[in-house]
Amino acid sequence: MISSKAIRPGLLSRKAAWEVLQAVAAGAYADVALDRILRRNSFTDVDRGLVTELAYGAIRQRHYLDAWVDYCGKLPVVKQPPLLRWLLHLGLYQILLMDRIPVAAAVDITVELANRSKLARLAPVVNGILRFALRLQEEGSSIPVPESPIEGLAQKESLPVWLAAELIHWKGHKDAEMIAKAFNKTPSLDLRVNRLRINAQNLQKSLACSGIETSFINGCPDGLQVLLSSGDLRQWPGYREGHWSVQDRSAQWVTPLLDPNPGDRVLDACSAPGGKTMHLAELMKDAGEIWAVDRSSQRLKLVKDNAKRLGFKSINFLVADSSKLFEEKPDWVQSFDCVLIDAPCSGLGTLARHPDARWRMSPDQIDSLVLFQFKLLEGILPLLKPGGKIVYSTCTIHPRENFSQIRNFLKKYSKLHLEEEQQIWPNYHQHGDGFYAAKINLSP
């Protein structure tokens, strides 16, 4: 797409970010598109970081940047050619939301990208819109904020209007705004130590020898937050040796709720990508029988690869729909001591980590997810031994997928008892995704 004339510094990294935006608009997941494009290019660590920030930032801020395009351009954003829209987002993000990018360079390189691509004839449009935005910023002006509190929050924090409305309904405007701000901050990179191979103190020392600075995470005994790093994490000390896995601190909180014992028979009903499956094996000292089940053979392969890297022998694998396991595996009825259901969900607790998720989800999709989650709970229940326990978890903050879902489940099955539950909300002042978990016991 870019012509072969001499390439100025910074142009290729911005071109790569633009390609990520286009791929996501065409339906790709942001993390998959970013990884694919980074692998195609030989970027320095600094450039890799720039591509990631530009791509993820512009995707997060889509609604906000659209509002700027609407205000600064002659045509509303819905009538702009998509290729132009994403290029304008790239330029505007640098001007409006990045401190370390010289604004003149942001404008010049964005216009040059247009000139070197299929948008050459629209380069003056790009230049005009970006310079208008730059003038407003230099004057201390901004675009008008909608009078509606819902639409105002949606524009300011770049959310779908329906989600802004829900947040205000659940938490009130003040807390809704803080949660929305948490969606837009860069998430922490957290590691979970494989306690069967190393302890947190020794892993921290090992990483420090390679210039990777970490800190312990309060309330997370096996967690380390990465503060300073460089390079591909798969090349970091201890990765190949299975000393650690990447897992957000909120997700690390879930599996210990199940409190599995060595020798237990445990079902992980929605296993992929496998972080909680591996945590189960660690907590059980790799002694017992764990069944990792997932509908996707491709995603279950990720679980197998992780189990091999971490050295676990207690994990077995099955490609199946867990909502129908009692039909497919009748010998499994009442055979599990513990069941973990990390249910498919809307992912509304992980919007900082998955910037494209806010644009993929809709109320209708949540309706479908709620129905499937209940079907999953009902399908798994016959497999639990009397006296056994279930932990149901999601990485969402939607009450219908969490508190309401569990209330309806307990109401239908009188032998079930709720032992504990908690909703973790995204917090602007702290790290960690939004997560929910409920621990349920089945009467003997």
TORDRENDO-490941 format. One line per 4 residues: their letters; for each residue z, y, x of C-alpha. Coordinates in steps of 0.5 Angstrom, whole numbers. Each point is the difference from the previous one (the first is absolute). Layout:
TORDRENDO-490941
a> Z Y X ~ ... $
END
This chain:
TORDRENDO-490941
miss> 0 0 0 ~ 2 5 6 ~ -6 2 4 ~ 0 -2 8 $
kair> 0 7 2 ~ 6 2 5 ~ 7 -2 -3 ~ 5 5 0 $
pgll> 7 -2 1 ~ 4 -2 -6 ~ -7 -1 -4 ~ 0 -7 0 $
srka> 8 -1 -2 ~ -2 5 -6 ~ -6 -4 -1 ~ 4 -7 -1 $
awev> 5 3 -4 ~ -6 3 -5 ~ -2 -8 0 ~ 7 -2 -2 $
lqav> 0 5 -6 ~ -7 -2 -2 ~ 2 -8 0 ~ 6 1 -4 $
aaga> -4 4 -5 ~ -5 -6 0 ~ 6 -5 -2 ~ 3 -2 7 $
yadv> 7 0 1 ~ 2 6 5 ~ 4 -5 5 ~ -6 -4 0 $
aldr> -5 5 1 ~ 4 4 5 ~ 1 -7 5 ~ -8 -2 -1 $
ilrr> -2 7 2 ~ 5 1 6 ~ -2 -7 3 ~ -7 2 0 $
nsft> 2 6 4 ~ 3 1 7 ~ 5 5 -1 ~ 6 2 4 $
dvdr> 7 0 -3 ~ -1 7 -2 ~ -6 0 -3 ~ 2 -6 -4 $
glvt> 6 4 -3 ~ -5 5 -2 ~ -4 -4 -3 ~ 6 -3 -4 $
elay> 3 6 -2 ~ -7 4 -2 ~ -2 -6 -4 ~ 7 -2 -3 $
gair> 2 7 -1 ~ -7 2 -4 ~ 1 -6 -4 ~ 7 2 -2 $
qrhy> -2 7 -2 ~ -6 -2 -4 ~ 2 4 -6 ~ 3 6 4 $
ldaw> -6 1 4 ~ -5 -1 -6 ~ 4 6 -3 ~ -2 4 6 $
vdyc> -7 -2 0 ~ 0 2 -8 ~ 3 7 2 ~ -5 1 6 $
gklp> -6 -3 -2 ~ -6 2 -5 ~ 0 -7 -3 ~ 6 -4 -2 $
vvkq> 2 -6 4 ~ -2 -5 -6 ~ -7 3 1 ~ 0 0 8 $
ppll> -4 -6 4 ~ 5 -5 2 ~ -2 1 7 ~ 1 7 0 $
rwll> 7 0 -4 ~ 3 -5 5 ~ -2 4 6 ~ 3 7 -3 $
hlgl> 6 -4 -1 ~ 0 -2 7 ~ -1 7 2 ~ 5 3 -5 $
yqil> 5 -5 2 ~ 0 3 7 ~ 0 7 -2 ~ 6 0 -5 $
lmdr> 4 -6 2 ~ 0 -1 8 ~ 4 4 4 ~ -3 -2 7 $
ipva> -8 0 -1 ~ -3 7 1 ~ -3 3 -6 ~ -6 2 3 $
aavd> -1 -7 3 ~ 1 -3 -7 ~ -5 4 -3 ~ -5 0 6 $
itve> 0 -8 0 ~ 0 -1 -7 ~ -7 4 -1 ~ -2 -3 6 $
lanr> 1 -7 -3 ~ -4 3 -6 ~ -6 2 4 ~ 0 -7 4 $
skla> 0 -4 -7 ~ -4 0 -6 ~ 4 6 -2 ~ -4 5 5 $
rlap> -3 4 -6 ~ 7 1 -3 ~ 3 2 7 ~ 0 7 -3 $
vvng> 4 -2 -6 ~ 5 -4 5 ~ 1 7 4 ~ 1 4 -6 $
ilrf> 5 -4 -3 ~ 4 -1 6 ~ 0 7 2 ~ 2 3 -7 $
alrl> 6 -5 0 ~ 2 2 7 ~ 0 7 -2 ~ 4 -1 -6 $
qeeg> 5 -4 5 ~ 0 6 5 ~ 2 5 -5 ~ 5 -4 -3 $
ssip> -3 -2 -6 ~ -1 -6 -4 ~ -3 -3 -6 ~ 3 1 -7 $
vpes> 5 -5 -2 ~ -1 -3 -7 ~ 5 2 -5 ~ 2 -7 -2 $
pieg> 6 -3 4 ~ -4 -6 0 ~ -7 2 2 ~ 4 5 5 $
laqk> 3 -6 3 ~ -6 -4 0 ~ -4 5 4 ~ 6 2 5 $
eslp> 1 -7 2 ~ -6 -3 -1 ~ 1 -5 -6 ~ -4 -3 -6 $
vwla> 3 4 -6 ~ 2 -6 -3 ~ 5 -2 5 ~ 2 7 1 $
aeli> 2 0 -7 ~ 4 -7 0 ~ 4 3 6 ~ 2 6 -3 $
hwkg> 2 -5 -6 ~ 4 -4 4 ~ 3 4 5 ~ 0 7 -3 $
hkda> -4 6 4 ~ 4 1 6 ~ 1 -7 2 ~ -8 -2 -2 $
emia> -2 5 5 ~ 4 -3 6 ~ -2 -7 -2 ~ -7 3 0 $
kafn> 1 4 7 ~ 2 -7 2 ~ -6 -3 -2 ~ -4 5 5 $
ktps> 4 -1 6 ~ -2 -4 6 ~ 4 -7 -1 ~ 4 -3 6 $
ldlr> -2 -6 4 ~ 6 -5 -1 ~ 0 -7 3 ~ 4 -6 -2 $
vnrl> 3 -4 6 ~ -1 -7 0 ~ 8 -2 1 ~ -2 -7 2 $
rina> -4 2 6 ~ 4 7 2 ~ 5 5 -2 ~ -1 7 -2 $
qnlq> 3 3 7 ~ -4 -5 4 ~ -7 2 -4 ~ 2 7 1 $
ksla> 1 0 7 ~ -7 -4 1 ~ -4 5 -4 ~ 3 6 4 $
csgi> -2 -3 7 ~ -7 1 -3 ~ 1 7 -3 ~ 1 -2 -7 $
etsf> 6 4 -2 ~ 4 -3 -6 ~ 7 1 -4 ~ 4 -4 -4 $
ingc> 0 0 -8 ~ 6 1 -4 ~ 1 -5 -5 ~ -5 -4 3 $
pdgl> 3 -5 5 ~ -7 -3 3 ~ -4 7 -1 ~ -2 4 6 $
qvll> -4 7 -2 ~ -6 1 5 ~ 1 8 2 ~ -5 0 6 $
ssgd> -6 -5 2 ~ -7 0 2 ~ -5 -6 0 ~ -2 -6 -5 $
lrqw> 7 -2 -2 ~ -3 -7 1 ~ 1 1 7 ~ 7 2 0 $
pgyr> 5 -4 3 ~ 2 -6 -4 ~ -5 0 -5 ~ -4 -6 2 $
eghw> 7 -3 2 ~ 2 1 -8 ~ 6 4 2 ~ -1 5 -6 $
svqd> -5 2 -6 ~ -1 6 -3 ~ 3 1 -7 ~ 3 6 -3 $
rsaq> 7 1 0 ~ 0 0 -8 ~ -3 -7 0 ~ 5 -2 5 $
wvtp> 5 1 -5 ~ -3 -5 -5 ~ 0 -7 3 ~ 8 0 2 $
lldp> 1 1 -8 ~ -2 -7 -1 ~ 5 -3 5 ~ -3 -6 2 $
npgd> 3 -6 4 ~ -2 -4 5 ~ -3 -7 -3 ~ -2 4 -7 $
rvld> -6 -1 -3 ~ -3 7 -1 ~ -6 2 -4 ~ -4 7 2 $
acsa> -4 0 -6 ~ -5 6 2 ~ 1 -1 8 ~ -6 4 3 $
pggk> 0 4 5 ~ 6 -4 2 ~ 6 5 2 ~ 5 -2 -5 $
tmhl> -2 -8 1 ~ 1 1 8 ~ 7 4 -2 ~ 2 -6 -4 $
aelm> -2 -5 6 ~ 5 4 4 ~ 5 1 -4 ~ 0 -8 -1 $
kdag> 0 -1 7 ~ -7 -4 -1 ~ 4 -5 -3 ~ -2 -3 -7 $
eiwa> -6 0 -4 ~ -4 7 -2 ~ -6 0 -4 ~ -5 6 1 $
vdrs> -4 1 -6 ~ -6 5 -2 ~ -6 0 -4 ~ -4 2 6 $
sqrl> -2 -5 5 ~ -2 6 5 ~ 6 4 -1 ~ 4 -7 1 $
klvk> -3 -1 7 ~ 3 7 2 ~ 7 -4 -2 ~ -2 -6 4 $
dnak> -2 4 6 ~ 7 4 0 ~ 4 -7 -1 ~ -4 -2 6 $
rlgf> 1 6 4 ~ 8 0 -1 ~ 0 -7 1 ~ 3 -3 -7 $
ksin> -1 -7 -2 ~ 4 0 -7 ~ -6 4 -4 ~ -5 -4 -4 $
flva> -6 3 -3 ~ -3 0 -7 ~ -6 4 -3 ~ 2 0 -7 $
dssk> 1 5 -6 ~ 8 0 0 ~ 0 1 -8 ~ -3 -7 -1 $
lfee> 4 -4 6 ~ 4 -4 -6 ~ -7 -2 -2 ~ -3 -2 7 $
kpdw> 6 -2 3 ~ 4 -4 -5 ~ 4 -3 5 ~ 3 7 2 $
vqsf> 3 1 -7 ~ 8 1 2 ~ -1 -1 7 ~ 1 7 4 $
dcvl> 7 3 2 ~ -3 7 0 ~ -6 3 -2 ~ -3 7 3 $
idap> -5 3 -5 ~ -3 6 4 ~ -4 2 -6 ~ -7 3 0 $
csgl> 2 7 -2 ~ -3 7 -1 ~ 2 2 7 ~ 3 7 -2 $
gtla> 6 -1 5 ~ -5 0 6 ~ -5 6 -1 ~ 2 3 7 $
rhpd> -2 -6 3 ~ -6 -2 -4 ~ -3 7 -2 ~ -6 -3 -4 $
arwr> 5 -3 -5 ~ 1 6 -4 ~ -7 0 -2 ~ -1 -7 -1 $
mspd> 5 -1 -5 ~ 0 2 -7 ~ 5 -1 -6 ~ -5 -5 -3 $
qids> 1 -4 6 ~ 7 0 0 ~ 0 -3 -7 ~ -4 -6 3 $
lvlf> 5 0 5 ~ 6 0 -4 ~ -3 -6 -4 ~ -1 -4 6 $
qfkl> 6 1 3 ~ 4 -3 -6 ~ -5 -6 0 ~ 2 -1 7 $
legi> 7 0 -1 ~ 0 -5 -6 ~ -5 -4 4 ~ 5 -1 6 $
lpll> 6 -1 -4 ~ -1 -7 -1 ~ 0 -1 7 ~ 7 2 1 $
kpgg> 6 -5 1 ~ 6 2 -5 ~ 4 4 4 ~ -5 3 4 $
kivy> -2 7 1 ~ -6 4 0 ~ -2 7 3 ~ -5 4 -3 $
stct> -3 6 4 ~ -5 5 -1 ~ -2 6 5 ~ -1 5 -6 $
ihpr> 4 5 -4 ~ -2 -1 -7 ~ 5 -2 -4 ~ -4 -5 -5 $
enfs> -2 -4 6 ~ 8 0 3 ~ 6 1 -5 ~ -4 -1 -6 $
qirn> -3 -6 2 ~ 6 -3 2 ~ 4 2 -6 ~ -6 -3 -5 $
flkk> 1 -7 5 ~ 7 0 -1 ~ 0 1 -7 ~ -5 -6 -1 $
yskl> 4 -5 4 ~ 7 0 -2 ~ 2 -5 6 ~ -2 6 5 $
hlee> 5 5 3 ~ -1 6 4 ~ 4 0 6 ~ -2 7 3 $
eqqi> -6 4 0 ~ -2 7 4 ~ -6 5 0 ~ -1 3 6 $
wpny> -4 7 -1 ~ -4 3 5 ~ 4 5 4 ~ -3 6 3 $
hqhg> 6 1 5 ~ 0 -8 2 ~ -5 -5 1 ~ -2 -6 -3 $
dgfy> -4 -2 -6 ~ 2 0 -7 ~ 2 -7 -2 ~ 3 -4 -6 $
aaki> 4 -7 0 ~ 4 -4 -5 ~ 4 -6 2 ~ 1 -5 -6 $
nlsp> 4 -6 -1 ~ -2 -6 -4 ~ 6 -3 -3 ~ 1 -8 2 $
END
